[in-house]
Amino acid sequence: MKLVIYFFIIFFSLSVQSQRLITTSPSVCYTLIDLGLSNKIVGSSNYCQIKTEKIGSLLTPNIEKIISLRPSFVLSQEIKNDQLSKKLEKLGIKSKSYPFNTYNDVKESLESLSTDFNKEEKGNELIQEFLKLEKKLLKLNLKGKFAFAIAIKERSGKVVGFTIAGKDTYFSDVIASTGLVNVITASRGYLEWDIEKFIKAKIKYLIILSKDNEQLDERIKKQLNRYKGVQILKVGSLGAHVPSSRTILFLEELYKGLNDRSK
């Protein structure tokens, strides 16, 4: 019996060492990297910031390229009507999809990936970091409404509106973990709002996906000066906007910005 267990451990270790992974989305890619598996990735989506062979994207994959890379697994983000996994199955290529649509999805997929690829210790370390940041944010005891802008609309150098995240989106999900309430209470997806609508909504925090443009911030502040209670934060640098283990960076940016403004 001991001999059987020994050979199983040896076989499993060799199989892990020889894995060749392809990832079709940044969410899966960044999570694999943070788990210490970057040296196993032989191919990645065109949108992944990693130096590997590129295989197109989740929706428009280059099947011939995928086949040529001889992957052990093709790992994808879970989507509706997934055609890629069906094509791979017919070709005899193993694949698996992980959900990254919500904040809870991110943590659950992190745990699943860490288990699937023998990285439980690192996965648990990252999960503990999530929990630590959640506690720090809740201790700020924040109250009020927020709006999260993923895009800013300008006309003749003037900010005229925003594209904002509805309640059932990843961005809203993350920020709601702070105790703040999305000004959008029912809508799914993303909505277009103008400046006047923001002012009437009595938003306390306007959180903007980072564009690294300080002058733009000043224009926004000037136009929102009629509602002096609004506070503007920028988040999303260094891939923090991607639903993945990098959500930790998103939480860190949120904590820093909100903590500075609560003093």
Buried (B, 14 or more C-beta within 10 A) or exposed (E): EEEEEEEEEEEEEEEBEEBBBBBBBBBBBBBBBBBBBBEBBBBBBEBBEBEBBBBBBBEEBBBEBBEEBEBBBBBBBBBEEBEBBEBBEEEEBEBBBBBBBBBEBBBBBBBBBBEBBBBEEBBEEBBEBBEEBBEBBEEBEBEBBBBBBBEBBEEEEEBEBBBBBBBBBBBBBBBBBBBBBBBBEEBEEBBEBEBEBBBEBEBBBBBBBBBEEEEBBEBBBEBBEEBEEBBBBBBBBEBBBBBBBBBBBBBBBBBEBBBEBEE
